[in-house]
Amino acid sequence: MARNDLRPVTKLRSTAGTGYTYVTRKNRRNQPDRLELRKYDPVARRHVAFREER
């Protein structure tokens, strides 16, 4: 498998509606469903859930 097939680049968009995004990589074998992480949103100035967008 090529590097991009197993660990694709994914965008994490804020659920606070600010439009802020993080860019990360995920292992498609271990996490086939959508990724959700709790990270800091500097626009909202608090920690919120960030969900993977496709």
C-alpha beads as a LAMMPS data file, in Angstrom:
LAMMPS data file: protein, C-alpha beads

54 atoms
53 bonds

1 atom types
1 bond types

-500.0 500.0 xlo xhi
-500.0 500.0 ylo yhi
-500.0 500.0 zlo zhi

Masses

1 110.0

Atoms # bond

1 1 1 0.000 0.000 0.000
2 1 1 1.146 3.491 -0.714
3 1 1 1.551 6.047 2.020
4 1 1 -1.613 7.949 1.095
5 1 1 -3.787 4.834 0.976
6 1 1 -3.257 3.747 4.570
7 1 1 -2.888 7.150 6.284
8 1 1 -4.906 9.743 4.348
9 1 1 -4.894 13.434 5.246
10 1 1 -8.175 14.391 6.922
11 1 1 -9.681 17.745 7.814
12 1 1 -11.250 18.196 11.229
13 1 1 -13.921 20.934 11.263
14 1 1 -15.173 22.601 14.435
15 1 1 -18.701 21.751 15.587
16 1 1 -19.026 25.232 17.121
17 1 1 -19.787 26.620 13.659
18 1 1 -16.756 28.908 13.490
19 1 1 -15.292 27.307 10.372
20 1 1 -11.931 26.604 12.034
21 1 1 -10.187 23.413 10.870
22 1 1 -7.281 21.210 11.878
23 1 1 -5.445 18.951 9.414
24 1 1 -4.268 15.533 10.594
25 1 1 -3.637 11.989 9.393
26 1 1 -5.491 8.900 10.535
27 1 1 -4.940 5.177 10.192
28 1 1 -7.788 3.893 8.055
29 1 1 -7.258 0.301 9.238
30 1 1 -7.675 1.077 12.957
31 1 1 -10.340 3.788 12.601
32 1 1 -12.521 3.181 9.547
33 1 1 -15.327 5.448 10.797
34 1 1 -15.237 9.226 11.111
35 1 1 -12.750 10.688 13.545
36 1 1 -13.920 12.995 16.350
37 1 1 -11.468 14.757 18.658
38 1 1 -11.904 17.396 21.324
39 1 1 -9.506 20.241 20.510
40 1 1 -9.116 23.962 21.117
41 1 1 -10.986 26.363 18.838
42 1 1 -9.259 29.775 18.970
43 1 1 -12.222 31.538 17.349
44 1 1 -14.665 30.249 19.980
45 1 1 -11.869 30.422 22.623
46 1 1 -12.762 27.070 24.184
47 1 1 -12.394 23.329 23.635
48 1 1 -15.019 21.858 21.316
49 1 1 -15.501 18.636 19.368
50 1 1 -13.918 18.529 15.917
51 1 1 -15.359 16.027 13.423
52 1 1 -13.801 14.640 10.283
53 1 1 -15.269 16.028 7.101
54 1 1 -15.145 14.260 3.757

Bonds

1 1 1 2
2 1 2 3
3 1 3 4
4 1 4 5
5 1 5 6
6 1 6 7
7 1 7 8
8 1 8 9
9 1 9 10
10 1 10 11
11 1 11 12
12 1 12 13
13 1 13 14
14 1 14 15
15 1 15 16
16 1 16 17
17 1 17 18
18 1 18 19
19 1 19 20
20 1 20 21
21 1 21 22
22 1 22 23
23 1 23 24
24 1 24 25
25 1 25 26
26 1 26 27
27 1 27 28
28 1 28 29
29 1 29 30
30 1 30 31
31 1 31 32
32 1 32 33
33 1 33 34
34 1 34 35
35 1 35 36
36 1 36 37
37 1 37 38
38 1 38 39
39 1 39 40
40 1 40 41
41 1 41 42
42 1 42 43
43 1 43 44
44 1 44 45
45 1 45 46
46 1 46 47
47 1 47 48
48 1 48 49
49 1 49 50
50 1 50 51
51 1 51 52
52 1 52 53
53 1 53 54
